[in-house]
Amino acid sequence: MAQAVPWYDPPFEAIEAMKKKMGSAGFHFYSPDPGLISTRTALTEEFRERRGISLDAAGELHLTCGASQAFVSALMAVADPGDRVVVLEPYYFDHVFAIQFSNLELDSIPMSEDSRWNLPWEKLEERIPGAKVMVLVNPGNPTGSALSEEELRRIVKLAEENNCTLIIDETYERFNFTGSDFHPWLETKKEHVLTIGSFSKSFSLSGWRLGYLFGADHILTEALKVQDSVVICPSTPGQLLLEECLKLSGWVEKRSAEVEHRRILCEEAMQNSNGIEWRESGGGFFTLAKTPDRFDAYALADYLIEKHSIATIPGDAFGETGKQHLRFSFGCLSDQQLEGAMASLARVDLSNVSL
């Protein structure tokens, strides 16, 4: 339960259609730097039909080598060395690595915790002023937090009032169970909001390295300079595969329902265990669960592997606030693994364990 890789393969029908394209002109060559216009158009049409978000395929959307590369391009397009970047902690560590190697100042603000991970509004209002960028992961990795429309609107407004670029990482957008599907570009094209995402989870294209970045065209012009110098362009075969995936109605919705089923089973198993406290997961593949303060998270992770065959990620990896927590992924469990994993998790009893 450590990995974020889905248990399912890409859609069979899309793979079969791809086999017929392998001999076509350009299949093995570079695409235009921002991606094939046919793929960008297909994606903007899907966004408009499903989400109500209107984008100019030529100027406001880039296809990228996953969300991680999209983040670097977005970050370097809007921030200069020494600028301050606000992240919420527990954070997604690849974002922090990118901030650090870009010679930017990391400002990590701890979230508050009870039965769920909550936004620290007072600290945000104190520290957003003067920051160049704020990063928001929704639904959250590693926390599984999914924000309400009110929370999203408040963050967008706070960033705008302080001339702060808001980068929204929506990698798990197709797996949002309790949060809002509101996005600020539904209403107007907010120039201070950049959005990144990925097809690694929704269509299980992780090995194809394909994601997206959308935002104001003048900012994307700068982001494209980063993309060109680092990777040139996203995978051409990956883009053609995405076009086939986007033709399939309801495929991702079925996978999302299966992930939600796993989330419910994981919560039930933790409630039957002793010593692992469920934290609400409103979306994504994870919960960042509380563990007893007397345990070092790394030692506890080793114990769970050795005694219960359960792999997890120590919460320390996601910042100081993650101490005494473990990230459990329920989104990686196959049908064959699911029953055994949940039974093992329910049997965990830490009451008399010493490490």
MARMIZA-727493 format. One record per residue (C-alpha): x, y, z; residue in one letter. Coordinates in Angstrom, 2 decimals. Layout:
    east   north      up aa
       X       Y       Z  A
...
***
This chain:
    east   north      up aa
    0.00    0.00    0.00  M
    2.96    2.28   -0.65  A
    2.68    3.00   -4.36  Q
    0.61    5.52   -6.30  A
    0.53    3.35   -9.44  V
   -2.99    2.19  -10.38  P
   -3.63   -1.54  -10.45  W
   -5.36   -1.34  -13.84  Y
   -3.88   -1.10  -17.34  D
   -4.75    1.57  -19.92  P
   -8.02    0.94  -21.75  P
   -7.80   -2.19  -23.90  F
   -9.71   -0.57  -26.76  E
   -7.28    2.35  -26.84  A
   -4.26    0.04  -26.93  I
   -5.77   -1.94  -29.80  E
   -6.43    1.26  -31.74  A
   -2.84    2.38  -31.10  M
   -1.44   -0.76  -32.72  K
   -2.93    0.38  -36.02  K
   -1.15    3.74  -35.77  K
    2.39    2.49  -35.23  M
    3.32    2.62  -38.91  G
    1.78    6.02  -39.53  S
    3.86    9.03  -40.53  A
    5.33   10.84  -37.54  G
    4.47    8.17  -34.97  F
    8.12    7.80  -33.87  H
    9.14   11.46  -34.27  F
    9.06   14.61  -32.16  Y
    5.74   16.37  -31.88  S
    5.49   20.17  -31.75  P
    6.90   21.39  -28.44  D
    3.51   22.02  -26.77  P
    2.08   18.77  -28.14  G
    0.08   17.70  -31.17  L
   -2.69   20.16  -31.95  I
   -5.06   17.22  -32.53  S
   -4.41   15.93  -28.99  T
   -4.66   19.37  -27.43  R
   -7.93   19.96  -29.25  T
   -9.33   16.62  -28.10  A
   -8.40   17.43  -24.51  L
   -9.86   20.95  -24.59  T
  -13.10   19.50  -25.98  E
  -13.19   16.97  -23.14  E
  -12.58   19.72  -20.57  F
  -15.38   21.82  -22.04  R
  -17.90   18.97  -22.19  E
  -17.12   17.39  -18.81  R
  -15.92   20.34  -16.73  R
  -17.30   23.44  -18.44  G
  -13.78   24.87  -18.80  I
  -13.09   26.61  -22.13  S
   -9.48   26.71  -23.32  L
   -7.75   27.82  -26.48  D
   -6.01   24.62  -27.60  A
   -3.34   26.59  -29.48  A
   -2.23   28.94  -26.70  G
   -3.64   28.06  -23.29  E
   -2.83   24.34  -23.02  L
    0.44   22.45  -23.21  H
    0.94   18.71  -23.06  L
    3.92   17.80  -20.90  T
    6.02   14.89  -19.71  C
    3.77   14.28  -16.72  G
    2.58   16.68  -14.04  A
    6.05   16.88  -12.47  S
    7.56   18.42  -15.60  Q
    4.51   20.65  -15.96  A
    5.15   21.92  -12.44  F
    8.78   22.80  -13.16  V
    7.78   24.63  -16.35  S
    5.05   26.58  -14.55  A
    7.27   27.40  -11.57  L
   10.19   28.67  -13.64  M
    7.86   30.71  -15.87  A
    6.56   32.83  -12.99  V
    9.27   32.85  -10.29  A
   12.84   34.14  -10.12  D
   15.65   32.87   -7.88  P
   15.07   33.98   -4.30  G
   11.29   34.34   -4.66  D
    9.19   32.75   -1.93  R
    6.95   29.79   -2.70  V
    4.25   28.69   -0.25  V
    3.34   25.01    0.06  V
    0.98   23.26    2.44  L
    2.57   20.64    4.67  E
    2.36   17.63    4.51  P
    3.51   18.38    1.00  Y
    4.17   16.42   -2.18  Y
    7.95   16.11   -1.96  F
    8.66   16.39   -5.71  D
    7.24   19.92   -5.59  H
    9.63   20.78   -2.80  V
   12.60   19.30   -4.67  F
   11.74   21.45   -7.71  A
   11.43   24.58   -5.56  I
   14.80   23.90   -3.96  Q
   16.76   23.16   -7.13  F
   15.23   26.28   -8.72  S
   16.90   28.35   -5.97  N
   13.56   29.52   -4.62  L
   12.70   30.08   -0.97  E
   10.48   27.34    0.44  L
    7.75   28.50    2.84  D
    6.06   25.36    4.18  S
    2.90   26.00    6.20  I
    1.65   23.13    8.41  P
   -1.95   22.06    7.97  M
   -4.02   21.48   11.10  S
   -5.27   18.00   11.92  E
   -8.20   16.35   13.65  D
  -10.18   13.67   11.85  S
   -8.97   15.25    8.60  R
   -6.26   17.61    7.37  W
   -7.51   21.22    7.41  N
   -6.32   24.41    5.76  L
   -4.44   26.76    8.16  P
   -6.29   29.93    7.21  W
   -4.73   32.26    9.78  E
   -1.20   31.31    8.73  K
   -2.08   31.52    5.03  L
   -3.43   35.03    5.47  E
   -0.23   36.01    7.27  E
    2.22   34.49    4.79  R
    0.67   34.73    1.34  I
    1.43   38.48    1.21  P
    4.85   38.85   -0.42  G
    4.94   35.27   -1.74  A
    5.40   34.88   -5.49  K
    3.72   31.46   -5.77  V
    1.40   29.23   -3.79  M
    1.11   25.52   -4.60  V
   -2.17   23.70   -4.00  L
   -2.61   19.94   -4.48  V
   -6.29   19.05   -4.75  N
   -7.19   16.27   -4.07  P
   -4.17   16.02   -1.84  G
   -1.09   13.85   -1.98  N
   -0.26   12.60    0.65  P
   -3.24   13.72    2.71  T
   -6.21   12.77    0.53  G
   -7.84   16.10    1.43  S
  -10.46   17.37   -1.04  A
  -11.50   21.01   -0.82  L
  -14.96   22.53   -0.87  S
  -15.97   25.25   -3.34  E
  -15.88   27.80   -0.52  E
  -12.30   26.83    0.37  E
  -11.18   26.93   -3.25  L
  -12.76   30.33   -3.87  R
  -11.15   31.71   -0.74  R
   -7.67   30.52   -1.78  I
   -8.06   31.89   -5.32  V
   -9.16   35.27   -3.95  K
   -6.37   35.40   -1.35  L
   -3.73   34.71   -3.99  A
   -5.20   37.25   -6.42  E
   -5.37   40.01   -3.79  E
   -1.67   39.50   -3.07  N
   -0.40   39.21   -6.67  N
    0.57   35.63   -5.98  C
    0.45   32.96   -8.70  T
   -1.56   29.93   -7.66  L
   -0.39   26.62   -9.14  I
   -3.09   23.97   -8.77  I
   -1.93   20.36   -9.07  D
   -5.02   18.38  -10.00  E
   -3.36   15.03  -10.73  T
   -6.19   13.25   -8.85  Y
   -8.98   15.40  -10.28  E
  -10.81   12.34  -11.65  R
  -10.83   10.78   -8.16  F
  -12.56   13.50   -6.16  N
  -15.14   11.83   -3.90  F
  -16.29   14.46   -1.40  T
  -14.77   17.76   -2.59  G
  -16.01   20.31   -5.08  S
  -15.36   20.14   -8.83  D
  -15.18   23.94   -8.91  F
  -12.28   25.44  -10.84  H
  -11.74   29.22  -11.14  P
  -11.49   29.03  -14.94  W
  -15.11   27.84  -15.01  L
  -16.16   31.47  -14.60  E
  -13.34   33.58  -15.98  T
   -9.78   33.10  -17.14  K
   -7.84   33.97  -14.00  K
   -4.35   34.93  -15.14  E
   -2.86   34.24  -11.73  H
   -4.01   30.59  -11.77  V
   -1.96   27.87  -13.50  L
   -3.19   24.29  -13.50  T
   -1.21   21.07  -13.93  I
   -2.42   17.51  -14.20  G
   -1.57   14.02  -15.35  S
   -2.95   10.96  -17.12  F
   -0.84    8.57  -15.04  S
   -3.75    7.78  -12.72  K
   -6.90    8.40  -14.77  S
   -5.88    6.34  -17.81  F
   -2.89    4.57  -16.18  S
   -0.41    6.12  -18.60  L
    2.39    6.56  -16.05  S
    5.03    4.93  -18.26  G
    4.02    7.12  -21.21  W
    4.89   10.26  -19.20  R
    2.03   12.51  -20.23  L
    0.48   15.43  -18.40  G
   -0.77   18.96  -19.04  Y
   -0.41   22.59  -18.07  L
   -3.05   25.21  -18.75  F
   -3.18   28.92  -18.05  G
   -2.81   32.36  -19.64  A
   -1.12   32.19  -23.04  D
    1.59   34.76  -22.24  H
    2.69   32.69  -19.24  I
    2.60   29.46  -21.20  L
    4.84   31.09  -23.81  T
    7.50   31.37  -21.10  E
    6.78   27.87  -19.77  A
    7.32   26.44  -23.24  L
   10.90   27.74  -23.21  K
   11.54   25.58  -20.16  V
    9.88   22.56  -21.74  Q
   11.84   22.94  -24.97  D
   15.18   23.14  -23.16  S
   14.49   20.21  -20.83  V
   12.45   17.62  -22.75  V
   11.65   19.28  -26.13  I
    8.16   17.76  -26.30  C
    5.93   15.13  -24.70  P
    5.84   11.58  -26.03  S
    4.24   11.45  -29.48  T
    2.92    7.87  -29.07  P
    1.60    8.84  -25.64  G
   -0.38   11.70  -27.14  Q
   -1.89    9.46  -29.81  L
   -2.83    6.95  -27.13  L
   -4.49    9.71  -25.11  L
   -6.61   10.65  -28.13  E
   -7.94    7.09  -28.19  E
   -8.52    7.09  -24.43  C
  -10.54   10.29  -24.62  L
  -12.96    8.65  -27.04  K
  -14.10    6.18  -24.35  L
  -17.16    7.30  -22.42  S
  -17.41    6.26  -18.78  G
  -14.12    4.34  -18.55  W
  -12.47    6.62  -15.98  V
  -15.72    6.96  -14.02  E
  -15.73    3.17  -13.50  K
  -12.13    3.22  -12.30  R
  -12.96    6.10   -9.96  S
  -15.86    4.15   -8.44  A
  -13.51    1.21   -7.90  E
  -10.99    3.46   -6.14  V
  -13.73    4.88   -3.92  E
  -14.77    1.32   -3.02  H
  -11.17    0.66   -1.94  R
  -11.16    3.85    0.11  R
  -14.27    2.73    2.02  I
  -12.77   -0.70    2.68  L
   -9.51    0.88    3.86  C
  -11.34    3.12    6.32  E
  -13.29    0.14    7.69  E
  -10.11   -1.91    8.09  A
   -8.33    0.89    9.97  M
  -11.31    1.30   12.28  Q
  -11.00   -2.40   13.13  N
   -7.26   -2.12   13.74  S
   -5.69   -0.90   16.98  N
   -3.22    1.98   16.80  G
   -3.76    3.30   13.27  I
   -6.16    6.25   13.09  E
   -7.91    6.95    9.79  W
   -7.76   10.51    8.48  R
  -10.54   11.53    6.13  E
   -9.67   11.00    2.47  S
  -11.99   12.95    0.24  G
  -10.13   12.13   -2.94  G
   -7.06   10.63   -4.55  G
   -5.39    7.33   -3.71  F
   -4.27    7.97   -0.11  F
   -4.87    8.55    3.52  T
   -2.14    9.96    5.76  L
   -3.06    8.05    8.91  A
   -2.03    8.88   12.47  K
    0.14    6.42   14.38  T
    1.16    6.37   18.08  P
    3.62    9.07   19.06  D
    5.92    6.55   20.70  R
    6.85    5.01   17.34  F
    9.40    6.19   14.82  D
    7.47    6.08   11.53  A
   10.32    4.34    9.68  Y
   10.57    1.61   12.31  A
    6.80    1.18   12.23  L
    6.82    0.95    8.45  A
    9.41   -1.83    8.69  D
    7.29   -3.62   11.30  Y
    4.17   -3.51    9.12  L
    6.10   -5.01    6.22  I
    7.66   -7.77    8.30  E
    4.63   -8.70   10.41  K
    1.66   -7.86    8.19  H
    3.08   -7.67    4.62  S
    1.82   -4.08    4.34  I
    4.09   -1.49    2.70  A
    3.57    2.19    3.53  T
    5.44    5.51    3.25  I
    6.59    7.19    6.50  P
    4.94   10.57    6.88  G
    8.28   12.25    7.58  D
    8.92   12.11    3.83  A
    6.24   14.79    3.40  F
    7.64   17.24    5.94  G
    7.88   17.67    9.70  E
    4.08   17.74   10.04  T
    3.95   14.19    8.70  G
    5.82   12.71   11.67  K
    3.96    9.94   13.51  Q
    1.93    9.28   10.38  H
    2.03    6.77    7.54  L
    0.73    7.20    4.01  R
   -1.42    4.28    2.92  F
   -2.33    3.91   -0.76  S
   -5.57    2.08   -1.46  F
   -5.55    3.07   -5.14  G
   -2.84    0.58   -6.08  C
   -4.56   -2.62   -4.87  L
   -5.68   -5.09   -7.52  S
   -8.80   -7.20   -7.10  D
   -6.54  -10.12   -6.17  Q
   -4.69   -8.10   -3.52  Q
   -7.64   -6.22   -2.05  L
   -9.21   -8.77    0.30  E
   -5.90   -9.95    1.74  G
   -4.57   -6.43    2.21  A
   -7.68   -5.27    4.05  M
   -7.70   -8.37    6.26  A
   -4.04   -7.78    7.16  S
   -4.68   -4.12    7.92  L
   -7.66   -4.92   10.14  A
   -5.51   -7.34   12.17  R
   -2.90   -4.73   13.08  V
   -2.71   -4.27   16.86  D
   -0.03   -1.89   18.11  L
   -1.12   -1.85   21.75  S
    1.66   -4.14   22.98  N
    4.23   -3.53   20.28  V
    7.62   -2.04   21.15  S
   10.07   -1.01   18.44  L
***
